[in-house]
Amino acid sequence: MSGEQDGPEGRLRRFATIWSRAIFPVTATSLTRPEFEQQLVPLARRLNDALQERVFDAAESQAVGAALIGTHCTDPEALSRTLDCVDAYLVLYCGGEGPQEALRARSARIQHAMAAGFARALRERTLAEQEAISRAALSARSAVAEALHASEARFRAVFHGAAIGIGIADLEGRILEVNDALIRMFGGLEHQLRGRNVGEWTHPDDSPHVWKLYEELVRGEREHYRVEKAFYRPDGTVLWTNLTVSLLRDADGVPQYQLALMEDTTERRLLNLRLRYEATHDALTGLPNRTLFFERLEKALAAGADARFGLCYLDLDGFKTVNDSLGHAAGDRLLVEVADRLQSCATAPGEMVARLGGDEFVALTTGPDTETEVDELAGRIMNALATPIRVDGRELTVRGSIGIVEGPAGERGAAEVLRSADITMYRAKSAGGNRYELADPEADARAITRHGLTTALPAALERGEFFIEYQPLVHLADGSVRGAEALVRWLHPQHGVIGPDRFIPLAEHTGLIVPLGRWVLAESVRQARLWEARPLDGAAAAGPLRVNVNLSPMQLTHPGLVSDTVDILEREGLEPGALCLEVTESALIGADDDLLKPLRRLAEMGVDIALDDFGTGYSNLANLRRLPVSVLKLDRSFTQGMQHFPADPVDLKIVEGIVALAHSLDLAVTVEGVETGAQADQLRELGCDTAQGWYYARPGPPDRLHELALADATG
């Protein structure tokens, strides 16, 4: 039994119990409270389903609000208590372990929809009652000549006993009679109503057509009309009503009186305004939220051909550090202070600030000169953030990155504008942060393409869209081909062949580099085994062709590196000495023993380890002794000065020194980027061991290695 009470059904019934206790005292029903509670259980279950549904369906919550009318909860106080109950307890008892912020937002939308459904059902019920009253009044008035006393008694019973306000006026607008309900609506002073003229009850919020409809009615051109109208009470407060005015005619059809039926909607209107505010404003900072911001942005973008807009998209730099170090409560206080400062930056007409979520804010400006105004707005925001914010006795320096989009209205939709601002903001963040950048369509296009490539990467690997090209490694002493470097390419369905410089960083960012790198290693080892089965002319004396495969920093830290390499070599039957793994120098700067341990194990097995891009990582040359490398790959920047004769003497000295150092440590030297015969000759004289570059061959299919003749290699 305890388990049932603690389960979802038990919690749902506790919610129904709390709900019934809250609204039973203001419900006109003959049921006992437990019986009334049983009527609320299915409604509570529907609210629970609405809270948990993946896509919000307002119609379901509206139906629950309408169902309250069916249970005789017609008092506006019943709605107010219901919404308070839903706000306080629905997420608590029915939310489970779901994301609380999202559930609270969903609860607010449920409340708004319930109020709308309740109001609609109550209006329909009231209108039905109004029609009955109107028919009774018309019947009573038309029967005056036949049965004056009986009809008068019936009319008085309906008139004074009605729950809605009723007033009768002549065709000149002078009020003749009012019932008790109408008197209560206007503060309980009958003498302030009787004798007044309807034309005096104007209000600034009256719709333009209200008095046009009134004039048509008193002229006999229409029988009735229904509007929403506000009135001033004698104490100056505002009364909002659903007003129905009907024309009463005598037995000959001549207009005689006008009958007004009023439903007090003031509380409901205030409630809807409160729910609207909560649905469109951020609960933490009080700023407009994403919903309201999109409404304003869409309105600004639809303002006309001559209108312009400017948008600043702000993301705080390092906010996660504040949350992680000081806690989320301190982070919330920081966001509140930032929101206050941003609010003070956007006070001019046409400007607004909103919080999109987390530490992301937007500022919008509209008008004819937004090109200048948006820059000034961004400057004010940066200045406002410059002063440290004090939180829990600490002074926190707040930095922010801003992406700016400005332009004419009507050319782009709201989603496209916000995406451009978001992309530009991240460009500012990538440039170091604490700055703002202007949107650039070309940069946007590159970022969108980059995002598309990122999302397409996993499926591309599954569909076999990657392939490998091989660039030969040539022995400088005799020009023989000693192996090749494996270079992965992506044959994209739309963009064609994409080089690794474009997708490898994306694969590293997403973690896909590990399975992709494993695939490249397996394919390269398989190809090396095929070369071994079909040796090149003259290659037998030099040993098997070696294949060089690049390792990313993320692969170095992956625990399966050694086991994957061993499995692939054993499966293909390739000797470890035919494999060389290339690791960039920057990846090994400051490497500790834990990082070097996998490389040492591979080197002990006989796999060569090459230090790629040597000379670009500013590493201490003395560290070479502790690295398990057997090959230095000299970066192309050191040999560019040798492309023509005579070579740059400084480059010659540097390369000569590196080669001497490498050979003294028993390391071979490979040079990449060789493009001319002059380079090849100089490098051979300096004692470099192997080289690769366009002078010998561009990357190509594996069979190309068999087509390279010795004469081609030596020029």
N, C-alpha and C positions, 0 to 999 in steps of 0.2 A: 504493500500500500504506500509505503514511504517513497519507493521508487517511482510510483505513478504520480505522486504529488510533486516530485522533483523533476519529472520529465516535462517535455514540451507541452503535453496536454494539460498537466497539472498547473503549469505556469500560466497557460492561456486561461484556464478557469479562474485562477486567482485574479487575473486582469479583469475578467468579466464581473467578478464579485465586487472589486473596487469600483468599477464603472457603474454597476447597478446601485451601489450605496450612494454614489455621488449624485445621480440624477433621479432616483426614485422619489425623493421628497417634492420634486417640482414636476412630476408626471401625473396627468389626469387618467388614472387607470384603477380598475377595481381589483386588479391582481394583488396578491401578496408580494413582498419583496423577493422571496426565493423564486416565486413563479415568474416574476418580472425578469429576474436574473437569467432564467432559462431561455427567455426570448432574446437576451443579449449575447448568449454563448455563440450562436451561429454568426452573428455580426462581428464578434471579436475574432472568430476564426477567419472571416473574410479580411479583416484588417491585418491579421498575422500574415495571410497569404500575400496581401498587397505590399507589406513591408519586405517580404523575402523575394518577391518576383524579380527576375533579372531586368526586365523592362517595365517601367512604371506605367500602369493603366489607370488613368484618372477616373474613368467611368466606373470602375469597381468601387473606389472610395466614395464617389458621388452616390452610388447606389446604397451604400451603408448609411450615408447622411439622410437620404430620402427614406430609408426604412425606419429611421427614428420617428418620423411623422406617423408611420403606420402603427407604432407602438404607443401612440398618444403623447409623444414627447414634443409637444407643440410650443411650449414656453421657450422663448429665447434663452432663458437661463439654463435650460436643459442642454442647449447647444454649447453655451459657454463652458458649462461644467464638463461636458463630453470632451471638448477640445483640450481643456486643462488636463483631463485624465489621460488622454492620448499622448499629449506632450510629455507628461511626467512618467508614465508607466508603460507605454507600448514597447519602446525599445528595451526597457529594463526587463520586462517579462517575456517578450517575444523576439528580441534581437539576437539571442544566442551569443556566439563568439564572433559575430561578423564585425566589419570595420565600423566603429562607433560613429565617426564623423559622417560617413555615407548614410548610415541608418538614421541619424538625426535629421539629415537633409531630406531623406525619403519620408520620415515622419511628418516634417513640416509640409511637404507636398500633399500627404494624405489628409492632414488637417484642412488644408486649403480646399481640397476636392470635397471633403465631407461637408464643409460649410456651404459650398456651392450647391451640393445635392440637397442638403437640408433646406436651404433658402428656396430652391426651385420647387421642392415638394410642398413646402409651406405656402408658397405663393399660389400654386395650383389649388391647394385646399382652400386658401383664402378666397381665391377668385370664384371657386364653386360656391362658397358661402355668400360672396358678394352677389353672385347671380341670383341666388335664392332670395336674398334680402331685396334685391332690385325688383324681382318678380312680385314679391309680396307687397312692396311699396307701390308698384304700379297697379297691382290688383286692388290694393286698398284705395288708392286715389281714384281709380276709374269707377269704383263701386260706391262712391260717396252719395250719389243721387239715389241709389237703390236701397242701400242699407247703411246709413251714415254711422249709427252707433256701433253696430257689429264690426264694420270695417275699421273704424277708428280704434276700437279695442285691439283688433288684430295688429294693426299697424304700430300702435304704441308698444305692444309686447315685443314685436320684432325690433323696433327702433331703439328702445331703451335696454333691451337685453342682449344686444349684439356685442361681440367682443371687439369689433373693429369700430373706428370712429365714423360717425355718420353726420352729415350736415346738409340742410336744405336751404337753398337760396332762391330768390326770385330771379327773373331774367335780367334785372339791372345789376345783379351781383350782391344784393343786400342779404345777409345771412338771417334766416328766419328761425331756424331751429337747429340745435346741436344735441347729440346724445352724451351720456355720461362718459363713454370711452373717449370721445373726441375732447371733452373737457379735460380729462386726465392727461391726454397727450400734450395739451397746451398749458399745463400747470395748474389745473383745477379752478380757474376763474371764469365762470360762465359769462359774466357781464362784459369781459374783455373780448368775447367772441361774438355774442349775439348783437346784431345791428351793424357789425362791421361790413365793409364791402370787400368782396373777393379780390378785386383789383388791387387792394392795398398789400396783398401778400406776395409781393415779388421778392425774388432772392437772386443774388449775383450769379449763382450756379444754375439758374433756370436755363433749360435748353431753348434755343431761339424759337422753336416751333410750338412751345407750350401755350403761349398766349394766342398764337394763331389758331390752334385747335379750339381754345376756349371761345374765341370770337365766332368760329364756325358753328359751334354747338348752340350758343345763345341765339344765333340767327336762324336756327332750325335746319342748318345744312348738314349736320351729322347728329346721330343719336347718342353717341358716347365716345369717349377716348380714355386711354390709359397711359400714364407717364410716371416717371420717377421725379419727385419734386421735393425741394427743401423749403421749410418755413422757419421764420424766426419766432421763438417763443417770447412771451412778455419779458422774461428775465435775460433775453439776449442770446440764449443758447439756441442751437440749430436742431430742428426736428426734421429727419429724413423720412419720407413716406413713399409707398406705392399708392398712387392716387388714381381712382377711377371716377370719372364724372359722367353722369347720364342725364339725358333730357327727359322730363316728365310732361306728357301731353294730357289734355282733357279728353272727354268722351268724343269730341269732334275732331281730335287730332291737332288742336292748337297748342303750341308750347306754353307751359305754365310755370314750371319750376326746373331747377337743376339740383340733382342729387349727387353729393360727393361721398365716396367711401374711401377711408384712409387706413392703410396698414402701417404701423410704426416700424420702420426698418433701421432706426438709428443705431441700435446696438449691433445689429447684423452688419451694417456698413462699417462701423468702427472695427468690428472683428475681422472683416475682410481686409480692411486697410492694414491691420496689424499683421495678419497672415501674409499679405502681399509684401509688407516690409521685411518680414522674416525670410520670405522666399527669395528676396532680391538683395539682401544685405548680408555681409559677412558677420557671423556671430561673435567672432573674437575682436575685430577692429571697428565694426560698425560701418565700414566702407561698403559701397556697392559691390556686389559679387559678380561672378562671371556672367550670370543670367542677365542682370541689369546692364552690365557693360556691353554685352552683345546687342541688346536692344538699342542702346544709345549709338553704338558704332554703326549698326545697320541703318538707323535713322540718318546719321551723318553721311553715310555713303549714298543714300537715296535723296539727298537734299537738292539736287539739281546740277545742271551742267557747269554753272559758275562757282559752285561751292568747292571748298578744299578741306582737308583734314590733316592732322598730324598726330602721331601716336608714339609714345615712349613705352617700351617694354623693359621693365626693371627686374633683375634678379640679383639678390644679395650674394656677394662673394664670401664663401667660407661660413655660411650660416649653419651648415651641418656640424661644423666644429663647435659652435656655441651650444647646440642641442646636445651633442655627445659629451661635452666637458662640463656644462653647467646644468643640464637637464632641460626638459621640454617646457617646464613652467617659466624658466628664465628666458628661453627662446620665445615663448608667447609674449612676455613683457617687452622683449626687444621688438617684436613685430608690431605691437600696439604703439610703441613710441615712434617707430618708422612710419606707420600709417598716419599718425598725427602730423609728423613733419611733412609728409607728402601732401596731406590735405591742405596744409598752409601754402603749398607751392602752386596749387591750382584753384585760385579763387576768382579768376576773371570769368566773365560770361563766356559760355561755350567750352569751358574746361571742366574736367572731372577726373577723379582718381578712383580706381577700383582695385580690389585684391582678387587675383585669379585663383589663389590657393598656395599653400606652403609659403615660400618667401618670394613669390612672384607678384608684382604689382604692374598696373598699366595706368598711364595718364593720357587723356584724350583732349585735344584742342581742335576747335572748328572756327571757321571764319575765312575772310578773304586773304589774309596774310599769314597763313600757317607755316610757310617756308621759314620765316624769321621767328615766329612765335614758338614753334616746336623746339628749335635750338635753344631759345631762351628758357623754355620750360625744362629741358634736360639739364641746362646749366644750373637752374634753381634747385633741381632735385639733387644734383651732385654736391652743391654747396650746403644743402640742408643735411646731407648725410656726413659732411666733413667733421662736424662736431661730435666727439665721442658721446655715447649713450651710457648712462649709469644704471646698472642692473645688479641687484644684490651686493651693493658696495663695491662693484667693479666698474671700471670705465672701459667700455667696449668700443673699439674702432670699427665703424661700419663702412664697408666698401660695397659698391654696386656696379654692375655692368648693364648698360642700356642699349637697346636696339631701337633705332628711329625709322619710322616709315612715314613719308609725307607725300601727298599728291592730290590730284583732283578727284572729286567724288564721282561715283558711277562707273569707274573703270574696273574695279575689283570688288569681290564679295568680302564679307567680314572675315570668314575663315581664312581666305587667301592673305588678307592684310595681316592678320594675327600670326599666321605662319611665317610670313616674311619678317615681321618684327622679332619673332622668336629666333629665327635663323641668324638675324643680324645681332641680336643680343649675345648669342653663343660665339659669334665671331669676335665681339668685343671681349668676352670672357677669355677666349683663346689667345687674344693679343695681350693678356696680362691682367685684365679686369680693371676696375676703378676708372672706367672710361665709357664714352658712348660712341657708337658707330652709326653711319647712315646706311640705309638699305641699298643694296646694289643688285639689280636684276640678274647679272651674270653670276655673282656669288650665290644668290638664291638658287639659281638653276643648278649650280655645282653641288650645293648642299642637298637639294632635292634628289639629284642623281645619286649622290653618295648614300642618302638614306634608302633609296630604292635598291642600290646594290647591297647594302647591309641586310635588308630584309630578304633579298633573293639568294643570299649566300648559302644558307642551309639546304634549300631545295636544289641549288646548282650542284652541290657535291653529290646529292642523292641521284640526280639525273645524269651525272657523268659529263658535266659541261667543262671540266678542267682538263687540260692536257699539258704535256711537258715538252719544252724544246731544250736542246743541248748545245752548249757552246764549247768547242774543243779547247783543251789545254795542251799547249805545244811545248816540247822540250827545246829550249833555246840553243843548246849546244849542237844538236843535229837536226832540228826541225821536225822531229817525229811527234806524232800524236800520242800523248800519254793518258788521255782520259777526257772528261768533259764535265762541265758544271750543269746541273739540272736546274732549269728555270721554268717555274710553273706559269701557265697562262689560263685565262678564263674566256671561253668562247660564249659570250653572252648572246641570247636570242635577239635582242634589240640593238645592243651597242657594239656587236662584233667582238673582235679579240681585244681583251683588256689586259694590260701589263700588271705585274705584281705590285708596282709602286702605288697603284690605285686601290687594290683590294686587300693586300696583305695587312695594312694598318687597320682596315675594317675587321678583318678576321681576328686580329689580335685583340681588338676592342671588345668583340663579342664572345671571344673564347673559342671560336670555330677554328682557330689556327692549329689547335691540337689535333683534331681529326683530319684536317686538311694536310697538316705536316706529316701525319702518319701515312696518309695516302701517297703523298709525294715520295716519301722514303721507300715505300713498298714498290711503287712503279719504277723508281730509279734503280733500286737493287735488282728488280726483275730485268730491266734493260741491261744492266751491267753483266748479268748472267748470260744474256743473249750475246753480248759482245764477246764474252769469254768463250762461248761456244763457236763463234765465228771471228777469230782474231784478225786484226788488220795486218796488212803486209808489213813485215819487219817489226811487228809489235811483240812477237814471242820472246825475243831476247830481252826486251825491256820489261817484261812481266805483264800481267793482265791490265787491261784498261781500268782506270779508277774513275768512279763517279763521285762528284762533289755535290753534297746536298746541304742547303742552308737550314739552320735551326734558329727559330725566333727565341727571344728571352723567355716567353711564356712556356715554350717547349722545354727549356732548360730546367724549369722548376717543376715540371710535371712528373709525378712519381713513376709513371710508366715508361719513361724515356729509355732506360737501359733494357727493360724486359721487352718492350716493343721492338727495339733494334735487334736484339738477339733472336727473337721469334722470326722476324722478317728475313734475316740473314740465313737462319737455319732452314726456313721454309723454301727459299729460293736456291739454297746450296751455294751461296757466295762466300768466299773467304773474307774475313774482316778487313784484310789489307787492301781490298779493292774498293773500300768505302772511305770517303773523307767527309766529315761533318764540319761545316763552316759556321763559326760563331763570331758575331761582330765584337770588335774590341770594346765598344761602349757597354755591351751586355756583361762584360767581365770586370769592368772597373770596380774596384773595391769588393770583388767577390770573396765570400768566406769559404771555409772548407766544405760546408754543407752543399753549397752551390757547385763547387768544383768536384765533389765526390763522384757524381754520375759520369762526368767527363773523364775522370781518372780511371774509372772502371772500364769505360769503353776503350780508352787508350791502352790499358793493360791487355785488353782482348786483342789488340792489333788494329783497331780502327784509328785512322789518322784524324787529328783534330787540327783545323786550320783557323788562325786568328784573322778574320776578315776585316777589310777596311782599316788595316793597320796604319796608324799615324793620325787618325781623326779623333781618337778617344782620349788623348792627353794622358795616357797611362804612364806610370813609372816604368822605364825600361828595365829596371831591376826586377820588377814583378814577373818578367818573362820566365825567370828561373822556376817560379812556383806554379806556373800554368802548365797543364798537361797538353801542350800543343807541340806539333811537329812541323807545321807549315805557317809561314807568315805570308798573308796576301796583302801586298803593298797597295795602298789606295791610289787611284788614278791621278789624284791631284799632284802627286810627287813626280809624275812622269810626263805631264802635259808640256813642260818646257823642253822635252826631248823630241817633240814631233818633227822639228826641223833642225837642219845643221847650220851653224854649230849649236849645240845644246846649251841650255842655261847652266853656267858653271856651278851656281849654288845648288841647283837640283842634283847635279852630278855628285857633288860632295855629300849631300844628304843621303842619297840612295846608296852611294858607296859605303858610307858609315853604317847604314842599316843592314846592308848585305853582310858586311864584315862581322857585325854584332851577331846576326842570325846564325851565320856559319860557325862562329865560335861557340854558340850554344847548341850546335848540331841541328839547326832548323833549316829547312828548305825555304826558298823565297819564290813566291809566285807574284807576277805583276799583272794587274787587270787594266783594261782600257788601252791596249796597244793598237794604234791606228795607222802608223806609218812604218816603212822599212827603216828609217833613221832611228826611230825609237827602238825597234827590235835590235839593231846593231849595237846601239849604246848599252842596252840592258844586257846583251850577251857579253860585251866587254867588261861590264861591271860585275859579272859573275852571277846574275840572276839565274834561277834554275828553270822555271817554266813561265809561260805567259799566255794570255788570252785577250782577244779583242777583235775588232772588225777587220784588222789587217789580215788576220788568219781566216776568220769566218764569223758570220753573224750566227746567233742562236737559230737552230733549225731542227728538223726531224732527226731521230737517232741514226738513220741510215746515212746521213751526210758524212759521218766520220769515215765511212768506207770510201767516200768519193774524194777525200782530201789527199792529194799526192804530195810527196816529199818536196817536189819542186815548188808547189803552191805555198807550202809552209815556209820555205826559206826565201821566197821571192826571187 
